[in-house]
């Protein structure tokens, strides 16, 4: 069987195209690391270093949030209007052995009223309770997920 130069070139082009497609599919973005934090249906984008507290809050009322990660790290902050001096909080994770979830809450005067961590692969995998007493007004909540593999949720509401 004799092949012409045109046939050989066509076969080589097809082979190269198939190899490129296989490599492209094997390097899918599904394997990329990420970490996401969503509060009341809003995906938080701003890093803590980009964040400034203004004269109005990002959220009012109860906070219902979730987070997920595939080995990624994210630090996200938001403001929340708390008319009382404490807040009730709950958080839980479903994670592999890697990663941490940290929740830091500051009152309207910048005093830290809560700083708790849940470590992936360790017990307890849930936290909850009431923050320390602070000044009512616009509070700042910072969530950090570090090298986090899994998902979780957290909630906050005005305390006593």
C-alpha positions as CSV (number, residue, x, y, z in Angstrom):
1,X,0.0,0.0,0.0
2,X,1.4,3.3,-1.1
3,X,0.6,6.7,0.7
4,X,0.9,10.0,-1.0
5,X,2.5,12.9,0.8
6,X,-1.0,14.5,1.1
7,X,-2.3,11.4,2.8
8,X,0.6,11.2,5.2
9,X,0.2,14.9,6.2
10,X,-3.5,14.5,6.7
11,X,-2.9,11.4,9.0
12,X,-0.2,13.3,11.0
13,X,-2.5,16.4,11.4
14,X,-5.3,14.2,12.6
15,X,-3.0,12.4,15.1
16,X,-1.6,15.6,16.4
17,X,-5.1,17.1,16.8
18,X,-6.2,14.0,18.7
19,X,-3.2,14.2,21.0
20,X,-3.9,17.8,21.8
21,X,-7.5,17.1,22.6
22,X,-6.6,14.3,24.9
23,X,-4.1,16.5,26.8
24,X,-6.6,19.4,27.0
25,X,-9.3,17.1,28.4
26,X,-6.9,15.6,30.9
27,X,-5.9,19.0,32.2
28,X,-9.5,20.0,33.1
29,X,-10.1,22.9,35.5
30,X,-12.0,20.5,37.8
31,X,-8.6,19.7,39.4
32,X,-7.8,23.4,40.1
33,X,-7.8,24.5,43.7
34,X,-10.4,26.9,44.8
35,X,-12.2,28.2,47.9
36,X,-15.5,30.1,47.9
37,X,-17.6,31.8,50.5
38,X,-21.3,32.7,49.9
39,X,-23.4,34.8,52.3
40,X,-27.2,35.0,51.8
41,X,-26.8,33.9,48.2
42,X,-24.0,36.4,47.4
43,X,-20.6,35.0,46.4
44,X,-18.0,37.2,48.3
45,X,-15.3,38.4,46.1
46,X,-13.3,41.0,48.1
47,X,-10.2,39.9,49.9
48,X,-9.7,41.1,53.5
49,X,-7.0,43.5,52.3
50,X,-9.4,45.1,49.8
51,X,-12.1,45.5,52.4
52,X,-13.1,48.7,54.3
53,X,-15.9,49.2,56.7
54,X,-18.3,51.9,55.7
55,X,-21.2,53.6,57.3
56,X,-23.6,50.9,56.1
57,X,-23.6,47.2,56.3
58,X,-23.5,44.6,53.5
59,X,-26.1,42.5,55.3
60,X,-29.0,43.0,57.7
61,X,-30.9,40.3,59.6
62,X,-29.9,36.7,59.8
63,X,-26.8,35.4,58.1
64,X,-27.1,32.1,56.2
65,X,-23.8,31.2,54.6
66,X,-21.9,28.4,53.0
67,X,-18.3,27.7,51.9
68,X,-16.5,25.1,49.8
69,X,-13.0,24.3,48.7
70,X,-10.8,22.1,46.7
71,X,-7.5,22.7,48.4
72,X,-7.8,26.4,48.0
73,X,-7.5,29.3,50.4
74,X,-9.7,32.4,50.7
75,X,-10.1,35.3,53.2
76,X,-13.4,37.1,52.8
77,X,-14.9,39.9,54.9
78,X,-18.4,41.4,55.1
79,X,-20.2,43.8,57.3
80,X,-23.4,43.0,59.2
81,X,-25.7,45.2,61.1
82,X,-26.2,43.9,64.6
83,X,-28.6,46.0,66.8
84,X,-27.7,44.0,69.9
85,X,-24.6,43.5,71.9
86,X,-24.0,39.8,71.1
87,X,-24.6,37.4,68.2
88,X,-25.6,33.8,68.1
89,X,-23.4,31.7,65.7
90,X,-23.2,28.2,64.4
91,X,-20.7,26.6,61.9
92,X,-20.0,23.1,60.7
93,X,-17.8,21.5,58.1
94,X,-17.7,18.3,56.1
95,X,-14.0,18.1,55.1
96,X,-11.3,15.6,54.4
97,X,-8.2,15.6,56.6
98,X,-6.9,18.9,55.1
99,X,-7.9,22.5,55.7
100,X,-9.2,24.9,58.3
101,X,-12.2,27.2,58.7
102,X,-11.9,30.3,60.8
103,X,-14.5,32.9,61.8
104,X,-13.5,36.2,63.3
105,X,-16.1,38.7,64.3
106,X,-15.4,42.3,65.4
107,X,-18.0,44.6,66.9
108,X,-18.7,48.2,65.7
109,X,-15.7,49.5,67.6
110,X,-13.2,46.9,66.1
111,X,-13.1,44.7,69.3
112,X,-12.8,41.0,68.5
113,X,-15.8,39.3,70.0
114,X,-15.3,35.9,68.4
115,X,-12.3,34.0,66.9
116,X,-13.0,30.3,66.4
117,X,-11.4,27.6,64.2
118,X,-12.6,24.3,62.9
119,X,-9.9,21.9,61.7
120,X,-10.6,19.5,58.9
121,X,-10.3,15.8,59.9
122,X,-10.6,16.6,63.6
123,X,-13.4,16.8,66.1
124,X,-15.4,18.8,66.8
125,X,-16.5,19.5,63.3
126,X,-19.0,22.1,64.5
127,X,-19.0,25.2,66.7
128,X,-21.7,27.3,68.1
129,X,-22.8,29.6,70.9
130,X,-22.9,33.3,71.7
131,X,-20.2,35.9,71.0
132,X,-18.6,38.0,73.7
133,X,-20.5,41.2,74.4
134,X,-19.6,44.1,72.1
135,X,-20.8,47.4,70.9
136,X,-24.0,47.3,68.7
137,X,-23.9,48.7,65.1
138,X,-22.0,47.5,62.0
139,X,-20.0,44.4,62.8
140,X,-17.3,43.0,60.6
141,X,-17.1,39.2,59.9
142,X,-14.0,37.7,58.4
143,X,-14.1,34.1,57.1
144,X,-10.9,32.3,56.3
145,X,-10.7,28.9,54.6
146,X,-7.2,27.6,54.3
147,X,-6.1,24.6,52.1
148,X,-9.7,23.6,52.5
149,X,-11.1,20.4,51.0
150,X,-14.8,20.0,51.5
151,X,-17.8,22.2,52.3
152,X,-19.6,23.7,55.2
153,X,-22.0,26.3,56.4
154,X,-22.3,29.0,59.1
155,X,-25.1,31.2,60.4
156,X,-25.4,34.3,62.6
157,X,-28.2,36.2,64.2
158,X,-28.6,39.0,66.7
159,X,-28.0,37.7,70.2
160,X,-29.6,38.6,73.5
